[in-house]
Amino acid sequence: MTEVGAVKIPPYNFSYPHLWFAMCDRSLGLEVLKPVTDNVTKFNYIVSNLQPEADAFVRDVIMNPDAVDPCAVIKTQLIYKSGESSQKEIRKLVSERN
């Protein structure tokens, strides 16, 4: 059995989800003993490091992961939902000023 060391995933960044996924990819690729390249393993690392606020965005993806590429699906959904959330916050701020 190949040993895998501790991978450090940064806290989810709601403002810059693309940057967060790039940082995750770098962290997973830096694993000295064995780089994490399997999509299911990447998915598991990402899910285990999401904050509860982000979990709510992708609860369906977590409960029923894609059989082929769960990492790509959760990435797409988080980026989409984070953008949706940011737009709602902007609309709320604008409406409060009016």
C-alpha positions in Angstrom: 0.0 0.0 0.0 1.4 3.4 -1.0 1.5 5.9 1.9 -0.1 9.3 1.3 1.0 12.2 3.6 -1.1 15.1 4.9 -2.5 17.3 2.2 -3.3 20.9 3.2 -6.3 22.3 1.5 -7.0 26.1 2.1 -10.4 27.2 3.4 -13.0 27.6 0.6 -12.9 31.1 -1.0 -16.4 32.2 -1.9 -15.1 35.3 -3.7 -12.6 33.5 -5.9 -13.7 29.9 -6.4 -11.5 29.5 -9.5 -8.4 30.5 -7.5 -9.4 28.1 -4.7 -9.6 25.2 -7.1 -6.3 26.1 -8.6 -4.8 26.2 -5.1 -6.3 22.8 -4.3 -4.9 21.3 -7.5 -1.4 22.6 -6.6 -1.7 21.2 -3.0 -2.8 17.8 -4.3 -0.1 17.8 -6.9 2.6 18.6 -4.4 2.1 15.5 -2.3 5.6 14.2 -1.9 5.0 10.5 -1.3 2.3 10.2 -4.0 0.6 13.0 -5.9 -3.2 12.9 -5.8 -4.3 12.5 -9.3 -7.4 10.2 -9.0 -10.6 12.3 -9.4 -12.5 10.4 -6.7 -9.7 11.0 -4.2 -9.6 14.7 -5.2 -13.3 14.9 -4.7 -13.0 13.4 -1.3 -10.3 15.9 -0.2 -12.4 18.8 -1.5 -15.6 17.7 0.2 -13.8 17.0 3.5 -12.4 20.5 3.5 -15.5 22.6 2.6 -17.0 24.9 5.1 -20.7 24.3 6.0 -21.7 27.4 4.0 -20.2 25.9 0.9 -21.6 22.4 1.6 -25.1 23.8 1.3 -24.3 24.9 -2.3 -23.4 21.4 -3.4 -25.3 19.1 -1.1 -26.8 17.1 -4.0 -23.4 16.5 -5.5 -22.0 15.4 -2.2 -24.9 13.0 -1.6 -24.9 11.6 -5.1 -21.4 12.1 -6.6 -20.9 11.7 -10.4 -19.6 8.2 -11.2 -17.2 9.4 -13.9 -15.7 12.7 -12.7 -17.1 13.8 -9.4 -14.3 16.4 -9.0 -15.3 18.2 -12.2 -19.0 18.2 -11.3 -18.4 19.7 -7.8 -16.0 22.3 -9.2 -18.5 23.4 -11.8 -21.4 23.6 -9.2 -19.3 25.5 -6.6 -18.1 28.0 -9.1 -21.7 28.5 -10.5 -23.3 28.7 -7.1 -20.7 31.0 -5.6 -21.2 33.4 -8.5 -25.0 33.2 -8.0 -24.5 34.0 -4.3 -22.3 37.0 -5.1 -24.9 38.4 -7.5 -27.6 38.1 -4.8 -25.4 39.9 -2.3 -24.7 42.7 -4.8 -28.4 43.1 -5.6 -29.2 43.2 -1.9 -26.6 45.9 -1.3 -27.8 48.0 -4.2 -31.5 47.7 -3.1 -30.6 48.7 0.4 -29.0 51.9 -0.9 -32.1 52.9 -2.9 
